[in-house]
Amino acid sequence: MSFLFSRRLKISLSFFSCLAFFSSCASNSSGSQSLIESSSPALPAKSLSLSDKPTGYAEIKMPSKNGVTVKSREELLAAAERGGLIIVNGTIDLSDGCLPKESGAGSPALDDFVSKNSSFSSYEEFKSSYAKACTSSTNDKSSSSAESSLGSTLWSLNKSYGDKIKLYLKSNTALIGKEGAVIKGGSIQISGASNVVVRNITIQDAYDPFPHHEKDDGFNAQWDNIAVTNGSKNIWIDHCTLEDTMTYSKVEISDGSHEKWQNYDGLCDITKSSKNVVVSYCKFKNHDKTMLVGSGSSDIKGGFITIHHNVFLNCGQRLPMTCYQNMHIFNNCYERNSEALYDQKASIAARYGSYSIIAENNYFGNGVSYCISASTKASGKCSESGNIFKSRSEKNKGLSTQEEKPFEPNYSYFPEDAENLPDILAEYAGAGLFLSL
């Protein structure tokens, strides 16, 4: 284990270029730039340091401001306004008590929110009324052209609730958890920002009580546990555990049939021309649409993203799914067990547009299907090497792979043998490490 752990550290328990975190963060918009050196610190097991730095397409420099420790929602929101180094201690509920105990249910705080922001007296009254205002073909996808009679009310409540639960991280901010730190019931927004780090935090339940109806697709949620968007760059998400603690419920619509009432969107989405993002040593658990990278034709073509040493457990799809971006995906572990709540539809995938993918030394366990796939709307190149496929499901779907890499990563890295990943990442991926200040 000591040999495996030392090699893992060499890959990227590199935790925080934090002593280089926030000044000149180069954009690294292409792989032709000079090599980014990766550290291999002799850190003790289960320990993180502010001098760590990432392996991948994110150049990070530590914020110069003195750190502040936060223990409450109010303290966290105030610290995020200032930026700099923020240390999370304990559990913080960004929903301010609105998060229910089970999916689709109300709570006293949520009932109060609904009564103050609509003509309905309780959450259950609104939910039942909105569901019965929809048919299977109702399209309330756009707030400006909602079709149901309660579509405008739905979107008004959705926006007000989003304003309550969103935590905006500005440029030059490092949000780091002490051992056992949890943020629940909220959505971390990294929008148009640069030089941002999120590390060592369990992030639960970016819960949307007000999902909108889409034609032939039930009721769909809005918020992500982490949303990197609007041209953000040089972002590092590391040693976090991102998970749902509830599943979806069902509601009765106007014709008496039942459709899903989905309260979760993504766990970590990287969209709208964001680039130079590293997601490393995280655990993604019990989720359907897990990680979307690039969301449409307006996204930048040619950005670079590194996804390495993550565990995807009981996740249905988008692990990640990319549009246009250049993706280096190595040493990730894909697992599924009997507790899975969602059908496993696809792992690494290209949705549409041009793409370049390097998929190397990943472990795809039993029950994981369509390990590397692409839709007919996508075109590009994918190199595949060193991966292990334990499942009998189709390995590749809709795309051909090659040995030659479509681009050469501009950083040094040392991939583990894929066979060793389940043991290594079960021990070391995810939140809960000791933070050395």
N, C-alpha and C positions, 0 to 999 in steps of 0.2 A: 504494500500500500504506500509506503514512503516513496518508492521509486515512481509509482503512478502519480502520486500527488505532486512530487517535484516537477514532473513533466507538465502536469496540468497548470501549475503555477507559471511555468515558462510560457504556456499558451496564453493565459490571461487571468489569472487571479491578479493579473495586472489590473489594478482596480481603479485607479483614479489618476490620470495624468494630473491628478489634482494639484500637484505643485506646478503644473503647467496649465491649469484649467482655463483660464478665461481671457487671456489677452489676445494674441494675434491669431488664434485658431484659423489655420489655413483652410480654404474652402475645399481643397482636394476634389475638385469636380471632375477630374479625370485621372486615370491610372498612370499617366505619363509623368507624374511629379516625382520628386525625390523620395527615397525610401523612408517610411516612418519607422523609427526604431521602437521596438517593444521591450518593456522591462521584464525581468524575471527575478523579482525580489525574493529573498529568503525569508518569507513570512511564515509564522507558525500556522498550523492548521486552524481553521475556523477563525481566522483573524483577517480584518481588512484595515488598510491604512490610507490616509489621505494623500500619500505619496504614490499610490498605485496609478496606473494608466491603462487605457484599453488597448487591445489588439484589434485593429481594423480601421475602417474608414471614418474615424472620428479623432480629431486632434483637440485635446482638452487641456485647459489651464485652470488651476485652482483659483476661486474667487479671492480677492484681496481682503474683503471685509471679514471682520471677526465673526465667528460662528455664534448662532443663537440656538438654544434648545427649546423645543415647543412640546407641550403636553395636551393642548386643547385645540378645538376647531378655531376659536378666535385668535389664539396665538399663532397658529399655522397660517391663517389667512393674512394676518398682519405681517408676518415674516416674509411671505411670498411677495407682498407689495414692495418690500425693501430689496429683496434678492440677496445674493451672497450665500454663505454656508448656513444651511438649516438642518439641525439634528432633530429627528423625531424620536420621542421617548414615550412608549406606551401605545395605547389604542386611541385613535382619533376618528370620530364619526362625522364625516362631512355632510351627511344628510340631516344633521341636527335632530335626530330621533325619528325621522320619517321612514327609515328603512324598516320594512315589515319583517316578521319572523318567518314567513313563508311566501313563496311566489304568488303574486296576484292578490294577496291579502292587503287589508288596510292596517293602519295603526292610529293611535290617538293624534299624533303629530301630523300624520298624512291627512286625516279627516279635517283637522284644523286648517291645513294648507289649502285643501280643496274648497272649504267653506269661505275662506277669505279671498280666494282667487276666481270663484265662479258662483253660479246660482245654485249649485248642488250643496247639500248639507253634509255629505260624507263621500269618501272615496268609493265605496261599494256602489252607492247610488249613481255616481258619475260613470263608473266602469260599466255597469250593467246597461245604462242608458246609451252610452256611446256604442257598445257592441251591437245593440239592437237597432241602432241607426245605420248599420252597415250591412251590405250584402257581400257575397264572395267577390263580386266584380267592382265594389266600391274602391276608388283610388283617392286616398287622402295623402298621397306621398308628398305633395307640395302644399305648403302652408298658404300659398297665394291662390291656389285653385283646388282646395279641398272639396270633395263631392258630397260628403255626408252632411246631414243637417247639423251635426255637432262637431264638424271638422275644425271650424274656427275656434271653438271652445277647447278642443283637444290641443291644438297647437299653441294656444295662449297658455294653458296649463303646462305644456311641455317646456316652453321657453322659460317660464317663471321658475319651474323646478330646476331646469338646467342652470339658471343663474345662481340658484342656491348651492348646488353641489359641485360646481366647477372650481378647480384650484389652478390658477394660471401661474406658470413659472416663467419669469422673464429671463432675458439673457444673463449669463454669468451667475447662474444659480446652481447650487449643489444641494439636493435634497437627499439626506442620508439617514438611515435608521439605525438606532441602537439595537442590540439584540432583542428580538421580540416585538419590534415596532410594527404597527398595523395602521393602515389608512383604509377605512371602509365607507361604502355608501357614496363615494364621490368619483369624479373624473378629473384626472390630472391632464391639464391642457398645456402643451408646448407649442405655441402658435407664433410663427414669425420670429422665433428666438434662436440664439446661437450660444454654444458653450454651456450646455445644461447637462447635469448628471442626476440620475435617480438610482439609488443603490440601497440594497439590504432592507427592503420594506416589503411586507406582505400587503398587497393591494387587492381588496375584495369588493365585489358587488357594486360596479358602476351601474346601478339599478335604475331603470327608467319605468316609473309607474304609469306613464302616459304614452304607450306605443301607438303609432299611427297605422291605419289599415292600408294595405297595398293589394291591388287587384290579384286575386288567386294566390296570395301568399300570406294571408293572415295579418296579424298585428305585429309590427316590427319596431324595435327599440332604436334609440339614437346614440346613447353615450358609451364611450370606451373607458376602460380602466386607465389607459394612457393613450392620448391622441397627440401624435407629432404631426404638425400640419402647417400649411401656409408658408412654405419655403424655409422651414427651420433647418439648421445645419449644425454639425459637430455636436451630436447628442449621444450620450452613453447611458444605457439602461442595463444595469448589472446586478446580479444576485438578488433579484426580486422574485417573489412568488405572486403570480397573478391568477386569480381564481374566482369562480362563482361558488356561493354556498347554497344556492337554490336553483331549481330548474324552472322551466316555463309551465304555465297552467293553460287551461282552455276556457273559452267563453262562448256563450250562445249568441249567435247573430240573428238577423231578422227572420230568416226562414226556419229557425229552430235547429239548424246544424251547429256544430261546434268547431271553432278554429283556435289555433295557438294564440296565446297572449304572451308574446315573447318580451321579456324585460331586460335582455342583455343584447348589446351589439358586439363590439370587438374587445379583446383584451389589450392589444397593443397595435394600433394602426398608424401607419407612416404614409401620409398622403399629401397631395397638393404641392408638388415640387420640393418636398423635403429631401435632403440628401446628407451623406456623410453621417450615417447613424450606425451605431454598434449596439446590438442586443446580445448579451453574453451571460452565461451561468444563471439563467432564470428558469423557473418552473411555471409552465402554463397548464392549468388543470381544469377539467370538467367544464369545457366550453365548446360552443359550436363554431362560429365564425371568428377565428382566433386572431389572425394577424394579416391585415391587408396592407400591401406596400404599393402605393400608386393607385389612384382611384378613377382616372379618366384620361381622355386625350389631352387635357390641359396640363397634365403633370409633366414635369421635366423629363426629357428623354436623355438618358445618360448619367443619371445620378448613381452613386455607389452606396451599397448597404452591406454590412457584415452581420451575419447571424451565426453565432457559434456557442457550443457547450450549453445548449438549452435542453430541457426536458419538456416534451409535449405529451401529457398524460390524459387520455380520454378526451381528446379534442377532435372535433368532427371534420374541420376543413380549414383552409387558409393557414398553412403551417410552414412558411407563409405563402400567400398568393400575390403575385407581382404583376404589375402593368408597367412596361417600359424600363424599369430600373435594371441596373447591373447588380446582381446578387451573388455574394460569396457566402455559401451556406456549408459549414463544416462542423463535424463533431457534435451533432445534435442527436438526441435519442427520442424516438417516437414509440410510445407504448400505449397499450390498450388492455384493460382488464374487465372482469365481469361486472364492475360497478359503473361502466360507461353509460351515460344517459343519452348520448347523441350518436347517430349513425356516423361511421367513419367514411367520409366521402372522398377526401383527397388530402395529400400531405403537401409537399412542395409543388406549386402549380403556377402556371402562367395564364392570365385571364384573357387579355387582348393586347394588341400593340406589339412592338418589337421588344425583345428582352435578351439578356445575356445572363446565364446562370452557371455557376460552378458549384456542383454538389459533390462533396468529397468526405469520405470517412464518417458517414452518418449511419446510425443504427435504426432500422425499421423492424419493430418487433411483430409478433404474431397478431393478426387481426388488423394490421395497418394496411390500407389498400391504396392503390394508385399513388405510389410513393413519389414519383416524379411525373407530372402530367401537364398538358397544355390544351387549351380549347382551340377550336378551329379559327377563332378570331385572333389568335396570337401567332407570332412568327419570330423566330430568333434562333439562338444557339445555346445548347446546354452541354456541358462536359460532366461526366459521371465517372467517379473512380473511388475505389476503396470502401464503397458502401456495403452494408450487410442487409440482406432482405430475408427476414425470417418468415414472412407471411407468404401464403400460396396465392394471394391476390395478385392481380396484374401489376407488375413492377412499374412499367411506364405506360402511359396512355396519351395518345395524341401528339407525341413528339419523339424524335429520334435523338439519341445522345452520341457524343463523340469523346474521344480521349483528349484531344487538344483543347486547352482552355480558351474561351472566347476573349478573355482579357487576363492580364497578369496582375494580381494584387500588389499594391505598392507598399506592403509592410511584411515584416518577417513573422512567420507563424510555424508552429510545430505540431501538426495534427496527431492525435492519439490514434491507435488502431481502433477501429469501430467496435471490435469484439469486447473491448474493455469498458466501453462507455456506460452500460447500465450500472455497473458497480461504482465507477468513479462519480457519475453525476447523481446517483442516488445518495451519495455521501456528501457531496459538496455543492451541488446546484441549489438555487433558491435562497430565500432570506433566512435570517436568524444567526448570522455570523457575528462574532465579537468585533466591535469597532475600536480600533486603536487611534486615539486622538493625539 
